[in-house]
Amino acid sequence: MKLLTLARDLRRRRARERDALCVVEGVRAAEELLNSPLRIHGVLAAPQLGSTSRGAALLQRLEEQGIERGFDVVHIDEREFRSAAETESPQGILAIAHVPERSFETIELSTQLRLLVLDGVQDPGNVGTILRTAAALGATATVALPGTVDLWNAKVVRGAMGAHFRHHAFHASVEQLGAYLRNANASLWATDMTGAPLGTFDAPDRLAIAVGNEGSGVSPAVAALATHTISLPIRDVESLNVAIATGIFLYELRS
């Protein structure tokens, strides 16, 4: 059962990076995957998938698309499926997809740029929500710097609900970020609770916004690239969840 063995192996980041593959689990995420340009490697299906009309419809689509797009749908029992699934109540569908090749070079640069930079954001749920929010609010791309959770972690994929199947999200180094900002003639604003209140500065056409680790904030290396440090003017609480704060920044600074 090569596909099942591969799905189990892809729970490890090293395996995902080695094979450039990721796991997409759940009905909603699989539906989004089918509608996306990502290439599907194969699909595992358990009996419970066909127990609902939505699941049965998805299974039929997968089998039809598998013939057209050249991937197999492998039926396994529930015990085998649970050995690869990461959710507590699996829905019986697990797809393996090819991670798209993305980098700064593949960003379509125009007059307007809103680049979101994740600097050591470690919680998969937060990163998934951030990716979905970035896609919804029209961010050009999202860049994950070292220390950030793998964007293709199964929990991140579920949290993003398929957003980065299309949204231009990828990993890069601080050095690559700095070079891109210079080449694109873009400014970087770092976020920090001690920064100037949002709205203090006029946002340039080409802007990158860096949000930092849930506990320690933006790293010194990224802060050194910033032209300004900004904050949200909040009261009565010390801080906001990083995903919520990022959504506010992106909404207010959307181009």
Contacts in CASP RR format, 6 or more apart in sequence:
PFRMAT RR
TARGET T0000
AUTHOR 0000-0000-0000
METHOD contacts of the structure
MODEL  1
MKLLTLARDLRRRRARERDALCVVEGVRAAEELLNSPLRIHGVLAAPQLG
STSRGAALLQRLEEQGIERGFDVVHIDEREFRSAAETESPQGILAIAHVP
ERSFETIELSTQLRLLVLDGVQDPGNVGTILRTAAALGATATVALPGTVD
LWNAKVVRGAMGAHFRHHAFHASVEQLGAYLRNANASLWATDMTGAPLGT
FDAPDRLAIAVGNEGSGVSPAVAALATHTISLPIRDVESLNVAIATGIFL
YELRS
1 74 0 8 1.000
1 76 0 8 1.000
1 80 0 8 1.000
3 42 0 8 1.000
3 44 0 8 1.000
3 72 0 8 1.000
3 74 0 8 1.000
3 96 0 8 1.000
4 44 0 8 1.000
4 74 0 8 1.000
4 76 0 8 1.000
4 80 0 8 1.000
4 83 0 8 1.000
4 84 0 8 1.000
6 19 0 8 1.000
6 21 0 8 1.000
6 41 0 8 1.000
6 96 0 8 1.000
7 23 0 8 1.000
7 44 0 8 1.000
7 84 0 8 1.000
7 94 0 8 1.000
7 96 0 8 1.000
8 83 0 8 1.000
8 84 0 8 1.000
9 15 0 8 1.000
10 16 0 8 1.000
10 19 0 8 1.000
10 21 0 8 1.000
10 22 0 8 1.000
10 23 0 8 1.000
10 96 0 8 1.000
11 23 0 8 1.000
11 84 0 8 1.000
11 86 0 8 1.000
11 154 0 8 1.000
13 150 0 8 1.000
13 153 0 8 1.000
15 21 0 8 1.000
16 22 0 8 1.000
16 99 0 8 1.000
16 150 0 8 1.000
16 152 0 8 1.000
16 153 0 8 1.000
17 150 0 8 1.000
20 98 0 8 1.000
20 99 0 8 1.000
20 101 0 8 1.000
21 41 0 8 1.000
21 96 0 8 1.000
21 97 0 8 1.000
21 98 0 8 1.000
21 99 0 8 1.000
22 96 0 8 1.000
22 97 0 8 1.000
22 99 0 8 1.000
22 152 0 8 1.000
22 154 0 8 1.000
22 157 0 8 1.000
23 84 0 8 1.000
23 86 0 8 1.000
23 94 0 8 1.000
23 95 0 8 1.000
23 96 0 8 1.000
23 97 0 8 1.000
23 154 0 8 1.000
23 157 0 8 1.000
24 30 0 8 1.000
24 33 0 8 1.000
24 94 0 8 1.000
24 95 0 8 1.000
24 96 0 8 1.000
24 97 0 8 1.000
24 154 0 8 1.000
24 157 0 8 1.000
24 162 0 8 1.000
25 85 0 8 1.000
25 86 0 8 1.000
25 87 0 8 1.000
25 90 0 8 1.000
25 91 0 8 1.000
25 93 0 8 1.000
25 94 0 8 1.000
25 95 0 8 1.000
25 154 0 8 1.000
25 157 0 8 1.000
25 158 0 8 1.000
26 87 0 8 1.000
26 90 0 8 1.000
26 91 0 8 1.000
26 92 0 8 1.000
26 93 0 8 1.000
26 94 0 8 1.000
26 158 0 8 1.000
27 49 0 8 1.000
27 54 0 8 1.000
27 55 0 8 1.000
27 58 0 8 1.000
27 91 0 8 1.000
27 93 0 8 1.000
28 161 0 8 1.000
29 95 0 8 1.000
29 157 0 8 1.000
29 158 0 8 1.000
29 161 0 8 1.000
29 162 0 8 1.000
30 43 0 8 1.000
30 58 0 8 1.000
30 62 0 8 1.000
30 93 0 8 1.000
30 95 0 8 1.000
31 58 0 8 1.000
32 161 0 8 1.000
32 162 0 8 1.000
32 165 0 8 1.000
33 40 0 8 1.000
33 95 0 8 1.000
33 97 0 8 1.000
33 162 0 8 1.000
33 165 0 8 1.000
34 40 0 8 1.000
34 58 0 8 1.000
34 61 0 8 1.000
34 62 0 8 1.000
34 65 0 8 1.000
36 162 0 8 1.000
36 165 0 8 1.000
36 166 0 8 1.000
37 100 0 8 1.000
37 165 0 8 1.000
37 166 0 8 1.000
38 97 0 8 1.000
38 98 0 8 1.000
38 100 0 8 1.000
38 165 0 8 1.000
39 69 0 8 1.000
39 97 0 8 1.000
39 98 0 8 1.000
40 65 0 8 1.000
40 66 0 8 1.000
40 69 0 8 1.000
40 71 0 8 1.000
40 95 0 8 1.000
40 96 0 8 1.000
40 97 0 8 1.000
40 98 0 8 1.000
41 71 0 8 1.000
41 95 0 8 1.000
41 96 0 8 1.000
41 97 0 8 1.000
41 98 0 8 1.000
42 71 0 8 1.000
42 72 0 8 1.000
42 73 0 8 1.000
42 74 0 8 1.000
42 95 0 8 1.000
42 96 0 8 1.000
43 62 0 8 1.000
43 66 0 8 1.000
43 71 0 8 1.000
43 72 0 8 1.000
43 73 0 8 1.000
43 74 0 8 1.000
43 93 0 8 1.000
43 94 0 8 1.000
43 95 0 8 1.000
43 96 0 8 1.000
44 74 0 8 1.000
44 76 0 8 1.000
44 81 0 8 1.000
44 84 0 8 1.000
44 92 0 8 1.000
44 93 0 8 1.000
44 94 0 8 1.000
44 95 0 8 1.000
44 96 0 8 1.000
45 59 0 8 1.000
45 62 0 8 1.000
45 73 0 8 1.000
45 74 0 8 1.000
45 75 0 8 1.000
45 76 0 8 1.000
45 92 0 8 1.000
45 93 0 8 1.000
45 94 0 8 1.000
46 75 0 8 1.000
46 76 0 8 1.000
46 77 0 8 1.000
46 78 0 8 1.000
46 80 0 8 1.000
46 81 0 8 1.000
46 90 0 8 1.000
46 92 0 8 1.000
46 93 0 8 1.000
47 75 0 8 1.000
47 77 0 8 1.000
47 78 0 8 1.000
47 92 0 8 1.000
48 78 0 8 1.000
48 90 0 8 1.000
48 91 0 8 1.000
48 92 0 8 1.000
49 55 0 8 1.000
49 56 0 8 1.000
49 58 0 8 1.000
49 59 0 8 1.000
49 91 0 8 1.000
49 92 0 8 1.000
49 93 0 8 1.000
50 56 0 8 1.000
50 59 0 8 1.000
55 91 0 8 1.000
55 93 0 8 1.000
58 93 0 8 1.000
59 73 0 8 1.000
59 93 0 8 1.000
62 73 0 8 1.000
62 93 0 8 1.000
62 95 0 8 1.000
63 73 0 8 1.000
65 71 0 8 1.000
66 72 0 8 1.000
66 73 0 8 1.000
78 92 0 8 1.000
81 90 0 8 1.000
81 92 0 8 1.000
81 94 0 8 1.000
82 90 0 8 1.000
84 94 0 8 1.000
85 92 0 8 1.000
85 94 0 8 1.000
86 154 0 8 1.000
86 155 0 8 1.000
87 158 0 8 1.000
97 165 0 8 1.000
99 152 0 8 1.000
102 141 0 8 1.000
102 168 0 8 1.000
102 169 0 8 1.000
102 170 0 8 1.000
103 170 0 8 1.000
103 172 0 8 1.000
104 143 0 8 1.000
104 172 0 8 1.000
104 176 0 8 1.000
104 177 0 8 1.000
104 179 0 8 1.000
104 180 0 8 1.000
106 168 0 8 1.000
107 115 0 8 1.000
107 140 0 8 1.000
107 141 0 8 1.000
107 168 0 8 1.000
108 140 0 8 1.000
109 184 0 8 1.000
111 205 0 8 1.000
111 206 0 8 1.000
112 140 0 8 1.000
112 205 0 8 1.000
112 206 0 8 1.000
112 255 0 8 1.000
113 140 0 8 1.000
113 184 0 8 1.000
113 186 0 8 1.000
113 205 0 8 1.000
113 206 0 8 1.000
113 207 0 8 1.000
113 208 0 8 1.000
113 255 0 8 1.000
114 138 0 8 1.000
114 139 0 8 1.000
114 140 0 8 1.000
114 207 0 8 1.000
114 208 0 8 1.000
114 209 0 8 1.000
114 250 0 8 1.000
114 253 0 8 1.000
114 254 0 8 1.000
114 255 0 8 1.000
115 139 0 8 1.000
115 140 0 8 1.000
115 141 0 8 1.000
115 142 0 8 1.000
115 143 0 8 1.000
115 186 0 8 1.000
115 207 0 8 1.000
115 208 0 8 1.000
115 209 0 8 1.000
116 130 0 8 1.000
116 134 0 8 1.000
116 139 0 8 1.000
116 141 0 8 1.000
116 142 0 8 1.000
116 143 0 8 1.000
116 208 0 8 1.000
116 209 0 8 1.000
116 211 0 8 1.000
116 246 0 8 1.000
116 250 0 8 1.000
117 142 0 8 1.000
117 143 0 8 1.000
117 145 0 8 1.000
117 177 0 8 1.000
117 188 0 8 1.000
117 208 0 8 1.000
117 209 0 8 1.000
117 210 0 8 1.000
117 211 0 8 1.000
117 222 0 8 1.000
118 127 0 8 1.000
118 130 0 8 1.000
118 142 0 8 1.000
118 143 0 8 1.000
118 144 0 8 1.000
118 145 0 8 1.000
118 148 0 8 1.000
118 211 0 8 1.000
118 212 0 8 1.000
119 145 0 8 1.000
119 147 0 8 1.000
119 148 0 8 1.000
119 210 0 8 1.000
119 211 0 8 1.000
119 212 0 8 1.000
119 213 0 8 1.000
119 217 0 8 1.000
119 218 0 8 1.000
119 219 0 8 1.000
119 222 0 8 1.000
120 145 0 8 1.000
120 146 0 8 1.000
120 147 0 8 1.000
120 148 0 8 1.000
120 212 0 8 1.000
120 213 0 8 1.000
120 219 0 8 1.000
121 127 0 8 1.000
121 130 0 8 1.000
121 144 0 8 1.000
121 148 0 8 1.000
121 149 0 8 1.000
121 211 0 8 1.000
121 212 0 8 1.000
121 213 0 8 1.000
121 214 0 8 1.000
121 242 0 8 1.000
122 147 0 8 1.000
122 148 0 8 1.000
122 149 0 8 1.000
122 213 0 8 1.000
122 214 0 8 1.000
123 149 0 8 1.000
123 214 0 8 1.000
123 242 0 8 1.000
124 149 0 8 1.000
124 153 0 8 1.000
124 155 0 8 1.000
124 156 0 8 1.000
124 159 0 8 1.000
125 155 0 8 1.000
125 156 0 8 1.000
125 159 0 8 1.000
125 243 0 8 1.000
126 214 0 8 1.000
126 241 0 8 1.000
126 242 0 8 1.000
126 243 0 8 1.000
127 144 0 8 1.000
127 148 0 8 1.000
127 149 0 8 1.000
127 151 0 8 1.000
127 153 0 8 1.000
127 156 0 8 1.000
127 160 0 8 1.000
127 243 0 8 1.000
128 155 0 8 1.000
128 156 0 8 1.000
128 157 0 8 1.000
128 158 0 8 1.000
128 159 0 8 1.000
128 160 0 8 1.000
128 163 0 8 1.000
128 243 0 8 1.000
129 159 0 8 1.000
129 160 0 8 1.000
129 243 0 8 1.000
130 142 0 8 1.000
130 211 0 8 1.000
130 242 0 8 1.000
130 243 0 8 1.000
130 246 0 8 1.000
130 247 0 8 1.000
131 142 0 8 1.000
131 151 0 8 1.000
131 156 0 8 1.000
131 159 0 8 1.000
131 160 0 8 1.000
131 163 0 8 1.000
131 164 0 8 1.000
131 167 0 8 1.000
131 169 0 8 1.000
132 159 0 8 1.000
132 160 0 8 1.000
132 161 0 8 1.000
132 162 0 8 1.000
132 163 0 8 1.000
133 243 0 8 1.000
133 246 0 8 1.000
133 247 0 8 1.000
133 250 0 8 1.000
134 142 0 8 1.000
134 163 0 8 1.000
134 167 0 8 1.000
134 169 0 8 1.000
134 246 0 8 1.000
134 250 0 8 1.000
135 160 0 8 1.000
135 163 0 8 1.000
135 164 0 8 1.000
135 166 0 8 1.000
135 167 0 8 1.000
136 163 0 8 1.000
137 247 0 8 1.000
137 250 0 8 1.000
137 251 0 8 1.000
137 254 0 8 1.000
138 250 0 8 1.000
138 254 0 8 1.000
139 167 0 8 1.000
139 250 0 8 1.000
139 254 0 8 1.000
140 168 0 8 1.000
141 167 0 8 1.000
141 168 0 8 1.000
141 169 0 8 1.000
141 170 0 8 1.000
142 151 0 8 1.000
142 164 0 8 1.000
142 167 0 8 1.000
142 168 0 8 1.000
142 169 0 8 1.000
142 170 0 8 1.000
143 169 0 8 1.000
143 170 0 8 1.000
143 171 0 8 1.000
143 172 0 8 1.000
143 177 0 8 1.000
143 208 0 8 1.000
144 151 0 8 1.000
144 169 0 8 1.000
144 170 0 8 1.000
144 171 0 8 1.000
144 172 0 8 1.000
145 171 0 8 1.000
145 172 0 8 1.000
145 173 0 8 1.000
145 174 0 8 1.000
145 177 0 8 1.000
145 219 0 8 1.000
145 222 0 8 1.000
146 173 0 8 1.000
146 174 0 8 1.000
147 213 0 8 1.000
148 171 0 8 1.000
149 156 0 8 1.000
150 156 0 8 1.000
150 171 0 8 1.000
151 164 0 8 1.000
151 169 0 8 1.000
151 170 0 8 1.000
151 171 0 8 1.000
157 164 0 8 1.000
160 167 0 8 1.000
172 180 0 8 1.000
174 219 0 8 1.000
174 221 0 8 1.000
174 222 0 8 1.000
174 225 0 8 1.000
177 188 0 8 1.000
177 208 0 8 1.000
177 222 0 8 1.000
177 225 0 8 1.000
178 188 0 8 1.000
178 225 0 8 1.000
180 186 0 8 1.000
181 187 0 8 1.000
181 188 0 8 1.000
181 208 0 8 1.000
181 225 0 8 1.000
184 206 0 8 1.000
185 206 0 8 1.000
186 204 0 8 1.000
186 206 0 8 1.000
186 207 0 8 1.000
186 208 0 8 1.000
187 204 0 8 1.000
187 206 0 8 1.000
187 207 0 8 1.000
187 208 0 8 1.000
187 227 0 8 1.000
187 228 0 8 1.000
188 207 0 8 1.000
188 208 0 8 1.000
188 209 0 8 1.000
188 210 0 8 1.000
188 222 0 8 1.000
188 225 0 8 1.000
188 226 0 8 1.000
188 227 0 8 1.000
189 201 0 8 1.000
189 203 0 8 1.000
189 207 0 8 1.000
189 208 0 8 1.000
189 209 0 8 1.000
189 210 0 8 1.000
189 226 0 8 1.000
189 227 0 8 1.000
189 228 0 8 1.000
189 229 0 8 1.000
189 230 0 8 1.000
189 253 0 8 1.000
190 210 0 8 1.000
190 218 0 8 1.000
190 222 0 8 1.000
190 223 0 8 1.000
190 225 0 8 1.000
190 226 0 8 1.000
190 228 0 8 1.000
190 229 0 8 1.000
190 230 0 8 1.000
191 209 0 8 1.000
191 210 0 8 1.000
191 211 0 8 1.000
191 212 0 8 1.000
191 218 0 8 1.000
191 229 0 8 1.000
191 230 0 8 1.000
191 231 0 8 1.000
191 245 0 8 1.000
191 249 0 8 1.000
192 217 0 8 1.000
192 218 0 8 1.000
192 223 0 8 1.000
192 229 0 8 1.000
192 230 0 8 1.000
192 231 0 8 1.000
193 231 0 8 1.000
193 238 0 8 1.000
193 239 0 8 1.000
194 229 0 8 1.000
194 231 0 8 1.000
195 229 0 8 1.000
195 230 0 8 1.000
195 231 0 8 1.000
196 228 0 8 1.000
196 229 0 8 1.000
196 230 0 8 1.000
196 231 0 8 1.000
197 230 0 8 1.000
197 231 0 8 1.000
197 232 0 8 1.000
197 233 0 8 1.000
198 230 0 8 1.000
198 231 0 8 1.000
198 232 0 8 1.000
198 233 0 8 1.000
198 248 0 8 1.000
198 249 0 8 1.000
198 252 0 8 1.000
198 253 0 8 1.000
199 230 0 8 1.000
199 252 0 8 1.000
200 228 0 8 1.000
200 230 0 8 1.000
201 228 0 8 1.000
201 230 0 8 1.000
203 253 0 8 1.000
203 255 0 8 1.000
205 255 0 8 1.000
207 253 0 8 1.000
207 255 0 8 1.000
209 249 0 8 1.000
209 250 0 8 1.000
209 253 0 8 1.000
210 218 0 8 1.000
210 222 0 8 1.000
210 226 0 8 1.000
211 217 0 8 1.000
211 218 0 8 1.000
211 242 0 8 1.000
211 245 0 8 1.000
211 246 0 8 1.000
211 249 0 8 1.000
212 218 0 8 1.000
212 219 0 8 1.000
212 222 0 8 1.000
212 242 0 8 1.000
213 219 0 8 1.000
214 242 0 8 1.000
218 226 0 8 1.000
223 229 0 8 1.000
230 249 0 8 1.000
232 240 0 8 1.000
232 245 0 8 1.000
232 248 0 8 1.000
232 249 0 8 1.000
234 240 0 8 1.000
239 245 0 8 1.000
240 248 0 8 1.000
END
